[in-house]
């Protein structure tokens, strides 16, 4: 049963403040090293279902941790991008397809 799993937002204080306003439990990390260490711990616990993490922490994860996360159904790791004030290509569709593949078990196509 997955109803006991919690959601956690992890990032620098300026990011987590917004999640806290939305009543999402938050944890702050002021450096990338501290964020990666805490993210690795959160991804290894059994009571976390979703981790909303600063994308810099996710990008800095060791490959072994990243592979372990991709094999498990929970927790789902959602990278939160830093604000960008310029237009650029989006990889949202590819990320959604990856999440769907993990949840359903096979690759889908979006039209």
C-alpha angles and dihedrals in degrees: 000000000000099000092096094060119106136213120234130186115208125188146093116320093258090059100041094051090073093051091048089056087057091054093251113142110248140197122195128215120183097198135042092240092053090045094051092048093050092042090054089052093048091050090055098053124097098219099061119090102170131023118193102197136178106262092234090062091049093048091051095052114120113254092244091058092045091052092048091052092049091055095053127075092215139075100037110210114216115187112216111211123225114249111274121193097199132074116254143153116293126221093190093115093053092048092050090050090052091051091048091049091053092048099042101030100236139064118268132194124232118212 
